[in-house]
Amino acid sequence: MSVPKRLVLVLGDQLDLESATLKDFNFKTDQVIMIESAPEAQHVWSHKAKIALFLSAMRHFSQSLKALGYPVIYIEHSLLSIVESLREEIRKGGITHLVCTEPGEWRLRQQIELLASELQIELDMREDNHFFCSHSEFIDWVADKKELRLEYFYRLMRKRHHILVDAEGNPEGGQWNFDQDNRKPYSKKGPGIIEAPVEFTPDAITQEVIAFVQKAYANHPGSLDRFAWPVTRKEALEGLHYFVEYRLRNFGIFQDAMWTDTPFGWHSILSSSLNLKLLNPREVIAAALLAWKKYSLDLSTIEGFIRQILGWREFVRGMYYLDMPKMAQDNYYDHQRSLPKWYWSGQTQMACMADAIGQTLQYGYAHHIQRLMVTGNFALLAEILPAEVCDWYLAIYVDAIEWVELPNTAGMALFANGGRFTSKPYIASGAYIKRMSNYCEACQYKPDIRFGERACPVTNLYWNFLIKHRDQFEASPRTRLMTANLKRISEEDQASIVLHAQHILNHLDDL
């Protein structure tokens, strides 16, 4: 009986030698294929740094595979899509089987399945073993739930994987969640000295990639001047070690804080390495737990960090595969406005948006509060079409892969699915931004003014949103307090808020 000839696809966000893709690899008959596809970089208008990160990490990984003796077909600069490149290789190579790990994008998964069917080859699409929770485990958890909420899923993960629980399954410190302890702003004098995250000087491969991206994607947004992301497993491990040794101690308390020209704060900057699979979440959590004991760190800090990885990251992945493709189409409020042009340039008079978008264009990064409560909050209040907002997030952040980006943007930031897994829309006025940052100090708009020439657009649109959706907010105990505050505003002022909001909404590009 002849041995099947298998093509083993390694995608750009699956750079893991322990991946399910490489299990049972037959060095005599199997061939790895990696594809740099221009259409993938152009599927959305991707940040130059995101393109460079993927290409450099892929090229380094292919070198690692070759050093271990794997036969690798590496296609550079392909003008074809991943699927069309696969089609060519399958046809000319006499391939009978295609092996891969499920892609992190529903679109690509469907395309690969269709290709295998068309070419009548055996498709072995494997579940991603990078994650703690399998699809079947998540579906089992969902089955008897009336409401899908992170907190209960997170508790299950803690118990199931024996993380921050005692022998009886009770939480360390007597409570499951220390979120209330992790929401402090920096002092009014500023954040003080912050241990900067480790930066990685581009090697010859990365320099070559940067030069290529500058030329081939010259019209794409963002800068490559500050490119210092980890592109190998060795660098990713160094980044993890540096974080737990020098930065983790202050992560928890200040994880929601923002400050002008402070792009990273105390955040881990590990998301790109995790999402490219250069790091495994198990080793990241293990390193944090070790540092907790070694340095007697606050439990609230450790719990807050672990909740993001073991809890939220696993939860949104489960929701993505559960709800696609509907998740990408949801538009609960029927918002239809176009994304303001300054989302791509940072050229706006709103200081909070200018800083958050400006650093994003510079680094391809902003932390979760900047994404949720600045750029996301504004997009929701400004009634932007969810699909346009989601495409922007997918394009502009180096760590954005659809399985993690779409649930965060559509589900959490935009409430586009009507609260499928969140209990309320995450909206706030300029008062929140003022409390959590120094953005408002140098802004021409004033967060406490609701309408008129000096009114903060975030504040104005926040109150306009509450007025427009008053009945929805009144109906929920979690949001009723917002409408109670609305009742303190006179009918005359509410009319002025709505009138000014219409002017803003009709001139979003001019803010």
C-alpha positions in Angstrom: 0.0 0.0 0.0 1.4 3.4 -1.0 2.2 6.0 1.6 0.1 9.2 1.3 2.0 12.2 0.1 1.1 15.0 2.6 1.5 18.7 2.3 1.7 20.2 5.9 0.5 23.9 6.0 2.0 26.1 8.7 0.3 29.5 8.8 1.8 32.7 10.0 0.1 32.6 13.4 1.0 29.0 14.1 4.8 29.3 14.7 5.1 26.5 17.2 7.3 23.5 17.0 4.8 21.7 19.4 1.9 22.5 17.1 -0.7 19.8 16.3 0.3 20.5 12.7 3.7 18.8 13.1 2.6 15.8 15.1 3.3 12.5 13.4 5.3 14.3 10.6 6.8 11.8 8.2 10.2 13.1 7.1 10.2 10.7 4.1 7.0 11.7 2.5 5.7 14.9 4.1 6.5 18.5 3.1 5.9 21.7 5.1 4.6 24.7 3.2 4.7 28.3 4.4 3.3 31.1 2.2 3.8 34.8 2.3 0.6 36.0 0.6 0.1 39.6 -0.5 -3.7 39.2 -0.6 -3.6 38.3 3.1 -1.7 41.5 4.0 -4.2 43.4 1.9 -7.4 41.6 3.1 -7.6 44.6 5.4 -5.4 47.7 5.1 -2.8 46.3 7.4 -0.3 48.3 9.5 3.2 48.0 8.1 4.5 46.8 11.5 1.9 44.0 11.5 3.0 42.8 8.0 6.6 43.0 9.0 6.1 41.1 12.2 4.3 38.2 10.5 6.8 38.0 7.6 9.9 38.2 9.8 8.5 35.7 12.3 7.6 33.3 9.5 11.0 33.5 7.9 12.7 32.9 11.2 10.4 29.9 12.0 11.1 28.4 8.6 14.8 28.5 9.4 14.1 26.7 12.7 12.3 24.0 10.8 15.0 23.6 8.3 17.6 23.4 11.0 15.7 20.5 12.5 15.6 18.7 9.1 12.1 19.5 8.0 11.7 19.8 4.3 10.1 23.2 3.7 8.6 24.9 0.7 8.7 28.6 1.6 7.0 30.9 -0.9 8.0 34.5 -0.6 6.1 37.5 -2.0 3.3 35.5 -3.5 0.7 37.6 -5.3 -1.7 34.7 -4.9 -3.9 34.0 -1.9 -2.9 31.2 0.5 -5.5 28.9 -1.0 -4.5 29.6 -4.6 -0.8 29.0 -3.7 -1.9 25.7 -2.1 -3.8 24.8 -5.2 -0.7 25.2 -7.3 1.5 23.1 -5.0 -1.1 20.4 -4.6 -1.6 20.0 -8.4 2.1 20.0 -9.3 3.3 17.9 -6.3 0.9 14.9 -6.5 -0.4 15.6 -3.0 -3.0 13.3 -1.7 -3.4 14.8 1.9 -3.4 18.3 3.3 -2.6 18.7 7.0 -3.1 21.9 8.9 -4.2 23.3 12.2 -7.5 25.2 12.0 -6.9 28.8 11.0 -7.6 31.7 13.3 -9.9 33.2 10.7 -13.3 31.6 9.8 -12.9 32.9 6.2 -9.6 31.0 5.6 -10.9 27.9 7.3 -13.9 27.8 4.9 -11.6 28.4 1.9 -9.3 25.5 2.8 -12.2 23.1 3.3 -13.6 24.1 -0.1 -10.3 23.7 -1.8 -9.8 20.2 -0.4 -13.3 19.3 -1.6 -12.7 20.7 -5.1 -9.4 18.9 -5.5 -10.7 15.7 -3.9 -7.8 15.4 -1.4 -7.9 14.3 2.2 -8.0 17.2 4.6 -6.7 16.7 8.1 -7.6 19.9 9.9 -6.5 19.6 13.5 -7.7 21.5 16.5 -5.2 24.0 17.9 -3.5 22.5 20.9 -2.1 25.9 22.0 -5.2 26.6 24.0 -6.5 25.4 27.4 -10.1 24.9 26.3 -11.1 22.7 23.4 -14.1 23.5 21.2 -16.0 20.5 22.6 -15.3 21.6 26.2 -16.5 25.1 25.4 -19.7 23.8 23.7 -20.3 21.5 26.7 -20.0 24.5 29.0 -22.3 26.7 26.9 -25.0 24.0 26.6 -26.9 24.6 29.9 -26.2 28.4 30.2 -28.9 31.0 29.9 -26.2 33.7 30.0 -22.7 33.4 28.7 -20.4 35.3 31.0 -16.7 35.3 31.4 -16.7 35.0 35.2 -18.2 31.6 35.4 -16.1 30.2 32.5 -13.0 31.6 34.2 -13.8 29.9 37.5 -14.2 26.6 35.6 -10.8 27.1 33.9 -9.2 27.8 37.3 -10.6 24.7 38.8 -10.1 22.4 35.8 -6.4 23.4 35.5 -5.7 23.9 39.2 -4.6 27.5 38.9 -4.9 29.8 41.9 -7.1 27.3 43.7 -6.5 25.2 46.8 -6.9 21.5 47.1 -10.6 21.8 47.5 -11.0 24.0 44.5 -11.5 27.2 46.4 -9.9 30.4 45.1 -6.6 31.8 46.5 -7.3 34.8 48.7 -10.9 33.8 49.3 -12.3 35.4 46.1 -12.2 34.7 42.4 -11.8 38.1 41.0 -9.8 41.2 42.2 -10.8 43.4 39.4 -11.8 46.2 41.7 -8.2 46.5 42.9 -6.8 46.8 39.4 -8.4 50.0 38.1 -6.3 52.8 39.6 -5.1 55.7 37.5 -1.6 57.0 37.7 -1.0 59.8 40.3 -1.7 63.4 39.1 2.1 63.8 38.8 2.2 61.1 36.3 3.3 57.4 36.1 6.8 58.1 37.3 9.6 55.8 36.1 8.3 52.8 34.2 10.6 49.9 33.4 10.3 49.9 29.6 9.6 46.6 27.9 12.6 44.9 26.3 13.2 45.8 22.7 14.7 43.6 20.1 17.1 45.1 17.5 16.1 43.9 14.0 18.6 41.3 12.7 19.5 40.8 9.0 16.3 38.9 8.3 14.1 41.5 9.9 15.9 44.3 8.3 15.4 42.7 4.9 11.7 42.3 5.7 11.4 45.9 6.8 13.0 47.2 3.6 10.6 45.0 1.6 7.5 46.1 3.5 8.5 49.8 3.1 8.6 49.3 -0.6 5.9 46.8 -1.3 3.3 48.3 1.1 4.3 52.0 1.0 0.7 53.2 1.0 -0.2 51.1 4.1 -0.7 52.9 7.4 1.7 53.0 10.2 5.5 53.3 10.8 8.3 50.9 10.9 10.7 53.3 12.6 10.2 51.8 16.1 9.9 48.2 15.1 11.3 46.2 18.0 8.9 43.2 18.3 10.1 39.7 19.2 10.2 37.6 16.0 11.6 34.3 17.4 10.8 32.0 20.2 14.1 32.9 21.9 13.2 36.6 21.8 9.6 35.9 23.0 10.9 33.9 26.0 13.3 36.8 26.8 10.3 39.2 26.7 8.4 37.0 29.0 11.3 36.7 31.5 11.8 40.5 31.5 8.1 41.2 32.1 7.7 38.8 35.1 11.1 40.0 36.6 10.7 43.7 36.2 7.2 44.8 35.1 4.6 42.4 36.4 4.7 43.8 40.0 3.0 47.1 38.8 0.8 45.6 36.1 -2.2 44.9 38.2 -2.9 48.2 39.9 -2.3 50.3 36.8 -3.5 48.1 34.0 -6.3 50.5 33.1 -4.3 53.7 33.5 -3.4 55.9 30.5 -0.9 58.7 30.1 0.3 60.8 27.1 3.3 59.4 25.4 3.2 56.3 27.6 2.3 53.6 25.0 3.1 50.5 27.0 2.6 51.4 30.7 3.2 48.3 32.8 1.6 45.9 30.3 3.3 42.7 29.3 3.5 43.3 25.6 3.3 39.5 25.2 0.1 39.4 23.1 1.8 39.3 19.7 4.1 36.5 20.8 1.1 34.5 22.3 -1.0 35.0 19.2 1.8 34.0 16.8 2.3 31.0 19.0 5.9 31.9 19.8 4.8 31.6 23.5 2.4 29.1 25.0 -0.2 30.4 27.5 0.7 27.6 29.9 4.3 28.8 30.2 3.2 32.4 30.6 0.9 31.6 33.5 3.6 29.3 35.0 6.1 32.2 34.9 3.7 34.6 36.5 2.9 32.2 39.3 6.6 31.6 39.9 7.2 35.3 40.1 4.3 35.7 42.5 5.9 33.3 45.0 9.5 34.4 44.3 8.8 38.1 44.9 5.7 38.0 47.1 3.7 40.0 44.6 0.1 41.1 45.2 -2.4 38.4 44.5 -4.6 41.0 42.8 -1.9 41.6 40.2 -1.3 37.9 39.5 -5.0 37.2 39.4 -5.7 40.1 37.0 -2.9 39.0 34.7 -4.0 35.3 34.7 -7.7 36.3 34.1 -6.8 37.9 30.9 -5.0 34.8 29.6 -6.8 31.8 31.1 -10.1 33.6 31.3 -10.8 36.3 28.6 -8.5 35.0 25.9 -9.9 31.5 26.1 -13.5 32.8 26.4 -13.4 35.0 23.3 -11.9 32.2 21.3 -14.7 29.9 22.3 -17.3 32.6 21.4 -15.7 33.2 18.0 -15.9 29.6 16.8 -19.4 29.3 18.4 -20.9 32.3 16.8 -19.2 32.7 13.4 -20.1 33.7 10.8 -23.0 35.6 12.4 -20.6 37.5 14.7 -19.0 39.3 11.8 -22.4 40.4 10.5 -24.1 41.5 13.8 -25.2 45.1 14.0 -27.5 45.4 17.0 -28.0 49.2 16.8 -28.0 49.3 13.0 -25.1 51.8 12.9 -24.2 52.8 9.4 -21.7 55.7 9.6 -18.3 55.5 8.0 -15.2 55.3 10.1 -13.7 58.8 10.4 -10.6 59.3 8.2 -8.5 60.3 11.2 -8.6 56.8 12.6 -6.0 56.1 9.9 -3.9 59.2 10.6 -4.4 60.3 14.2 -5.0 63.8 13.0 -7.8 64.8 15.3 -8.2 67.6 17.8 -9.4 65.1 20.5 -6.3 64.6 22.6 -7.3 61.1 23.8 -7.9 59.8 20.3 -4.8 61.5 18.9 -2.6 59.9 21.5 -4.2 56.4 21.3 -4.2 56.4 17.5 -0.9 58.1 17.2 0.9 55.5 19.3 -1.0 52.8 17.4 0.3 54.1 14.1 3.8 54.3 15.6 4.0 50.9 17.2 1.0 48.9 16.1 -0.1 48.7 19.7 -2.4 50.1 22.3 -3.5 48.5 25.5 -6.9 47.1 26.3 -8.4 50.3 27.9 -7.2 52.5 25.0 -8.8 50.0 22.6 -12.1 49.5 24.6 -12.7 52.9 26.3 -11.1 55.3 23.8 -11.2 54.2 20.2 -13.9 51.6 20.8 -16.1 53.7 23.0 -16.0 56.6 20.5 -16.8 54.3 17.6 -19.9 53.0 19.4 -21.1 56.4 20.5 -20.5 57.8 17.0 -22.6 55.1 15.4 -19.9 53.7 13.2 -20.7 50.6 11.0 -19.3 47.7 13.1 -17.7 46.0 10.1 -15.6 49.1 9.3 -14.5 49.3 13.0 -13.6 45.6 13.1 -11.6 45.8 9.9 -9.7 48.8 11.4 -8.8 46.8 14.6 -7.8 43.8 12.5 -5.6 45.9 10.3 -3.9 48.3 12.8 -2.7 46.1 15.7 0.2 43.7 15.4 -1.5 41.2 17.7 -4.8 41.2 15.9 -5.9 37.8 14.5 -9.6 37.5 13.9 -10.5 34.9 16.5 -9.4 37.3 19.2 -10.0 40.7 17.5 -13.5 40.2 16.4 -15.2 39.2 19.7 -13.3 42.0 21.5 -14.3 44.6 18.9 -17.8 43.6 17.8 -18.9 41.8 21.0 -17.4 43.9 23.7 -16.4 47.4 22.4 -19.4 47.8 20.0 -22.1 45.7 21.6 -22.9 44.7 18.0 -24.3 41.3 19.1 -26.7 42.9 21.6 -25.0 41.5 24.7 -24.5 37.9 23.7 -21.6 37.7 26.2 -21.5 41.1 27.8 -24.0 42.4 30.3 -24.0 46.0 29.1 -22.6 48.4 26.4 -19.2 49.6 27.5 -19.8 53.3 27.1 -18.3 56.3 29.1 -18.2 60.0 28.9 -15.1 62.2 28.8 -15.2 62.1 32.7 -13.9 58.5 32.6 -11.1 59.4 30.3 -10.2 62.4 32.5 -10.1 60.2 35.6 -7.9 57.5 34.0 -5.5 59.7 32.1 -4.0 63.1 31.5 -5.4 63.4 28.0 -7.9 66.1 28.8 -5.4 68.5 30.3 -4.2 69.8 27.0 -7.3 69.2 24.9 -9.4 72.0 23.4 -12.5 70.1 24.4 -13.7 70.0 28.0 -15.0 66.7 29.4 -17.5 68.3 31.7 -19.2 70.3 28.9 -22.0 68.4 27.2 -22.9 70.7 24.3 -21.6 73.8 22.6 -18.3 74.7 20.9 -16.0 73.5 23.8 -18.0 70.4 24.5 -16.1 67.1 24.6 -17.3 65.0 21.6 -17.1 61.9 23.8 -19.2 63.5 26.5 -21.7 64.9 24.1 -22.1 61.6 22.2 -22.3 59.6 25.5 -25.3 61.6 26.7 -26.9 61.6 23.2 -26.5 57.8 23.2 -28.2 57.5 26.6 -31.1 59.7 25.4 -31.5 57.7 22.2 -31.4 54.3 24.0 -33.0 55.4 27.3 -35.5 52.5 27.4 -32.7 49.9 26.9 -30.6 51.4 29.7 -33.6 51.8 32.0 -34.5 48.1 31.6 -31.2 46.8 33.1 -30.1 47.0 36.7 -26.5 47.4 35.5 -27.2 50.5 33.5 -30.1 52.1 35.3 -27.8 54.4 37.2 -26.7 56.0 33.9 -30.3 57.0 33.1 -30.8 58.2 36.7 -28.0 60.7 36.0 -29.7 61.6 32.7 -32.8 62.6 34.7 -30.8 65.3 36.4 -30.3 67.1 33.0 -33.1 69.4 32.1 -35.3 68.7 29.0 -33.9 71.9 27.4 -30.3 70.8 27.9 -31.1 67.3 26.6 -32.5 68.9 23.4 -29.3 70.9 23.1 -27.2 67.7 23.6 -29.1 66.0 20.8 -28.9 69.0 18.5 -25.1 69.3 19.0 -24.7 65.5 18.6 -26.3 65.6 15.2 -23.8 68.3 14.1 -20.9 66.1 15.4 -22.2 63.0 13.8 -22.6 64.8 10.5 -19.1 66.1 10.6 -17.1 63.3 12.2 -14.1 63.8 9.8 -13.7 67.4 11.1 -13.2 66.6 14.8 
